[in-house]
Amino acid sequence: MSTEVRRHRGSFWRLFGSEMQLMLSKWRNRIGMGVLALFPIMVTIGMWQDSRSGGMSEAIGGVTNGLVVAMLALIAESAMFLPLAVAMLSGDSIAGEANQGTLRYLLTVPVGRTRLLAVKYLSLMVGAVIGTVIVLVVGAVLGTIVLGGGTSASLSGTTMSYGQTLWRLVIAGGYVCLMLWAIAAIGLFFSTLVDQPMAVTVAVMVVVVLMWILLTVNQLDWLHPWLLTHRMQAFLDVMRDPIHWSTMRTGALVALGYIVVFTSLAWARFTGKDIST
């Protein structure tokens, strides 16, 4: 490996490390992580109270383990809260730097616009993973403490061991991350268009909410397969026995399409953008 290549790689990872440190040091983001952790805590409390009365056990045939808390939290937060977290991070990526006047100085460093954009998107991807992991880990740990680590009922009526349920939960988390990466790509593109982080956050959430609304319009059923929200929660199929892969596979391909299209648009916009302030 040449010295030039090593130097470029070193500058990339230094910039990425600095970006992650900045992301994790902001109190707004820390509070956001706390909010993401709050829902599985609430689910745990609710299921603990329900288990004492036998309601939850009767509802699912008396077979459950604590990982169901993590799955329920993921179902709830993947619809709106996790996309909102990614939308907020997207606003800080390019628009936030432009708003604070630091984007110009970043570009004076011999990093290049393409490499800077790659760092920004990679940090958004990691941020999405962190948010998803928080939901799953908090839910799994608290749920296991309260409900135990026994067998669990699948959606097909069979039972799964704790290890099988845990592995399927990891797959579900990975699928949600891919969906969030697609939303992050949309946010990154919007972030190259304006200089106001809040405008990016609002625009991304408008897109997400609009996708959910369009799913309710039967006259637009031809459009539904192309909406991220159409298969946003297809990860529930991991709880079937055997796992139904077809819907998740199609959803993953659609998400990858969004990522390719919107990162390309972001690159085209950012590399040709006039940054004078």
C-alpha positions in Angstrom: 0.0 0.0 0.0 1.4 3.3 -1.0 2.1 6.2 1.4 -0.5 8.3 -0.3 -3.3 5.7 0.1 -2.4 5.2 3.8 -2.5 8.9 4.3 -5.9 9.3 2.7 -7.3 6.3 4.7 -5.9 7.8 7.9 -7.5 11.1 7.3 -10.8 9.5 6.5 -10.9 7.5 9.8 -9.7 10.5 11.8 -12.5 12.6 10.4 -15.0 9.8 11.0 -13.8 9.5 14.6 -14.2 13.2 15.1 -17.7 13.1 13.6 -18.8 10.2 15.9 -17.3 12.0 18.9 -19.2 15.2 18.0 -22.4 13.2 17.5 -22.2 11.4 20.8 -21.2 14.5 22.8 -24.3 16.5 21.9 -26.7 16.5 24.8 -29.7 16.5 22.4 -28.5 13.2 20.9 -27.9 11.8 24.4 -31.4 12.8 25.4 -32.7 11.2 22.2 -31.0 7.9 23.1 -32.6 8.1 26.5 -36.0 8.5 24.9 -35.4 5.5 22.7 -34.6 3.5 25.9 -37.7 4.7 27.7 -40.2 2.7 25.6 -38.8 -0.8 26.3 -38.7 0.2 29.9 -42.4 1.1 29.8 -43.2 -2.2 27.9 -41.3 -4.2 30.5 -43.3 -2.5 33.3 -46.6 -3.2 31.5 -45.7 -6.8 30.8 -44.6 -7.4 34.3 -47.9 -6.1 35.6 -49.8 -8.2 33.0 -47.8 -11.3 33.8 -48.8 -11.0 37.5 -52.4 -11.2 36.5 -51.9 -13.9 33.9 -53.2 -11.8 31.1 -50.1 -12.0 28.9 -49.6 -15.7 29.5 -53.1 -16.5 28.5 -52.9 -14.3 25.4 -49.9 -16.2 24.0 -50.6 -19.6 25.2 -48.5 -19.4 28.4 -45.2 -19.5 26.5 -42.9 -16.4 26.4 -39.5 -15.1 27.3 -38.1 -11.7 28.0 -37.0 -11.1 24.4 -40.6 -10.4 23.5 -40.2 -7.0 25.2 -37.4 -6.1 22.8 -39.5 -7.2 19.8 -42.5 -5.2 20.9 -40.3 -2.2 21.5 -38.8 -2.6 18.0 -42.2 -2.8 16.4 -43.4 0.4 18.1 -40.2 2.5 17.6 -39.4 1.4 14.0 -42.6 3.1 12.8 -41.8 6.7 14.0 -39.3 7.2 16.8 -36.2 5.6 15.2 -36.9 7.4 11.8 -37.2 10.6 13.8 -33.8 10.0 15.5 -32.2 9.4 12.1 -34.0 12.5 10.7 -32.5 14.6 13.5 -29.0 13.3 12.9 -29.4 13.9 9.1 -30.1 17.6 9.8 -26.8 17.9 11.6 -24.8 16.2 8.9 -24.4 18.8 6.2 -27.0 21.5 6.9 -25.8 21.7 10.5 -22.3 22.4 9.5 -23.4 25.0 7.0 -25.6 26.6 9.6 -22.8 26.9 12.1 -20.4 28.2 9.4 -18.0 25.2 9.9 -18.6 23.5 6.5 -16.3 25.9 4.7 -13.5 25.2 7.1 -14.0 21.5 6.9 -13.6 21.7 3.1 -10.3 23.6 3.5 -8.8 20.4 5.0 -7.4 18.1 2.3 -10.3 15.6 2.6 -12.4 16.3 -0.5 -16.1 16.6 -0.7 -16.8 13.0 -1.7 -14.8 11.7 1.3 -16.5 14.2 3.6 -20.0 13.1 2.3 -19.0 9.5 2.8 -17.9 10.2 6.4 -21.2 12.0 7.1 -23.3 9.1 5.7 -21.2 6.5 7.5 -21.8 8.3 10.8 -25.6 8.4 10.1 -25.4 4.6 9.5 -23.6 4.1 12.8 -26.1 6.4 14.5 -29.0 4.3 13.2 -27.3 1.1 14.5 -26.7 2.7 17.9 -30.4 3.7 18.2 -31.6 0.2 17.2 -29.2 -1.5 19.5 -30.3 0.6 22.4 -34.0 -0.4 21.8 -33.0 -4.1 21.5 -30.5 -4.3 24.4 -32.6 -2.4 26.9 -35.7 -4.5 26.0 -33.8 -7.8 26.0 -32.0 -7.2 29.3 -35.0 -5.9 31.2 -37.4 -8.3 29.7 -35.2 -11.3 30.5 -34.8 -10.1 34.1 -38.6 -9.7 34.5 -39.9 -12.5 32.4 -37.1 -15.0 32.3 -35.2 -16.7 29.5 -37.4 -19.7 28.7 -39.0 -20.7 25.5 -41.0 -18.4 23.3 -44.0 -18.9 21.1 -43.6 -18.2 17.3 -46.2 -16.6 15.1 -46.7 -20.1 13.6 -47.7 -21.7 16.9 -44.4 -23.5 17.5 -42.0 -22.8 20.3 -38.5 -21.5 20.1 -35.6 -21.6 22.6 -34.1 -18.4 24.0 -31.1 -18.7 21.7 -33.3 -19.1 18.6 -35.4 -16.1 19.6 -32.2 -14.0 20.3 -30.8 -14.8 16.9 -34.0 -13.9 15.1 -34.1 -10.7 17.1 -30.6 -9.8 15.7 -31.9 -10.4 12.2 -34.9 -8.2 12.8 -32.6 -5.4 14.2 -30.4 -5.7 11.1 -33.4 -5.3 8.8 -34.6 -2.2 10.7 -31.1 -0.7 10.4 -31.2 -1.2 6.6 -34.5 0.6 6.5 -33.1 3.4 8.6 -30.1 3.7 6.3 -32.5 4.3 3.5 -34.2 7.1 5.5 -30.7 8.5 6.3 -29.9 8.6 2.6 -33.0 10.7 2.0 -32.0 13.0 5.0 -28.4 13.3 3.7 -29.8 14.5 0.3 -32.1 17.0 2.0 -29.2 18.2 4.1 -27.3 19.2 1.0 -30.2 21.3 -0.2 -30.7 23.7 2.8 -28.7 25.3 5.6 -31.3 24.7 8.4 -31.0 21.4 10.3 -34.6 21.6 11.5 -35.8 22.0 8.0 -34.1 18.7 7.1 -35.6 16.9 10.1 -39.1 18.2 9.3 -38.8 17.3 5.6 -37.6 13.7 6.3 -40.4 13.2 8.8 -43.0 14.6 6.3 -41.7 12.0 3.8 -42.0 9.2 6.3 -45.5 10.2 7.5 -46.6 10.7 3.9 -45.5 7.2 3.1 -47.5 5.8 5.9 -50.6 7.8 4.8 -50.2 6.7 1.2 -50.4 3.1 2.3 -54.0 3.8 3.3 -55.0 5.0 -0.1 -56.3 1.9 -2.0 -56.3 3.8 -5.3 -52.5 4.0 -5.1 -51.9 0.3 -4.5 -49.5 0.3 -7.5 -47.3 2.7 -5.6 -47.3 0.8 -2.2 -44.5 -1.7 -3.1 -42.1 1.2 -3.7 -42.7 2.8 -0.4 -40.3 2.1 2.5 -43.1 1.9 4.9 -44.8 -0.9 3.0 -42.3 -3.4 4.3 -40.9 -1.4 7.2 -42.0 -4.0 9.7 -41.6 -7.1 7.6 -39.0 -8.2 10.2 -42.0 -9.7 12.1 -41.6 -12.6 9.7 -38.5 -13.7 11.6 -40.8 -14.9 14.3 -42.4 -17.4 12.0 -41.3 -21.0 11.9 -39.7 -21.3 9.4 -38.7 -17.7 8.8 -40.5 -16.1 5.8 -37.7 -14.4 3.9 -39.5 -13.3 0.7 -41.0 -10.0 2.1 -37.9 -9.0 3.9 -35.8 -9.8 0.8 -38.0 -7.5 -1.3 -38.0 -4.8 1.3 -34.2 -4.9 1.5 -33.9 -4.5 -2.2 -36.2 -1.5 -2.2 -34.2 0.0 0.7 -31.0 -0.5 -1.2 -32.5 1.2 -4.2 -33.4 4.3 -2.0 -29.8 4.3 -0.7 -28.2 4.2 -4.2 -30.6 6.9 -5.6 -30.5 9.4 -2.7 -26.8 9.1 -1.9 -26.1 9.6 -5.6 -28.3 12.7 -5.6 -26.6 13.9 -2.4 -23.2 13.4 -4.0 -24.2 15.2 -7.2 -25.6 18.1 -5.2 -22.8 18.4 -2.7 -19.9 18.2 -5.1 -21.3 21.0 -7.2 -22.6 23.1 -4.4 -21.3 26.6 -4.0 -20.1 27.0 -0.4 -19.0 30.6 0.3 -19.9 31.0 4.0 
